[in-house]
């Protein structure tokens, strides 16, 4: 399984648009493909007190990543705005 991670939690982000293009391409040449979209993460995972601590809500995502044969990260570039 290949896991594709859309690395932005912004609604209607360009990152998600690029991720969808990559998914369409990958589905033609490889199966199965799994998407992890940060927009769907529980917002509690992004709280500062979680850094350095293992939050049980992250476990399903962690397991999915560990079972993957490959990971494609699509992340936004900070443009300084």
N, C-alpha and C positions, 0 to 999 in steps of 0.2 A: 504494500500500500504506500502511496505517495501522499503526504500531508502538505497542503498548501495553506500558509498562514497569511491572512490579510492583516497587516500590522498597523491599522489605524482604526480608532473607535469613532471617527467622525461619520456622521450620517451623509450618505451620497458622496463619499470621498473618491478622489481619483485613484487612490490605492485599491479600493474595491473594484473599480472599473477595470483596472489593469489585471487584478486578480481574476476576474471573470474571463478576460481574454485568455489568460494563461490556462485556466481550467478548461475552457473549450478546446484549446490546442492539446493539452495533456490527455483529455478523455479520448482523443482520436488515436493516441499511441500507447496508452497505458491504462490499466485498470487494476484495482480500484483507486479512486482519487477521493480524498477527504479534505474538506474545507474547515479551517478554524478561522472564524471571523471575530475579531476583537469586539465588534459591536454587540455580539451576543454573549460576551463574558458577563458574569455577575459584577456589578459595579463595585462591590465590596472588595474584589481582588485588587483594585487599583489604589486602595487606601495605603498611606505611608506606613501604618503600623504592621502591614503584612510583609514588608521587606525584611528578609532574613528569617521569617517564620513560615512554616508550611501551613497554608490554608487548605482545609479539606475540600473546599469547593473547586480547587485547582486540580485535584487528583484525576478526574476523568480526562482532562486535557493532557495531563502529564502521561497517563497511560496510553492515550492515543498517539502521542508523539513518540514514545518509547517503542511502540509496536510498528512504527513506520519504517519502510525500507529507504525512504528518502524524504527530505523536507525542503520545500521551496518557500522562502521568506520573501514576501513582497512588502516593503516598508517605505513610508514616505520620506522624502528628503526635506529637511528643514530649509526653508528658503529665507529665513531671517526676517520675516514680516512680524 
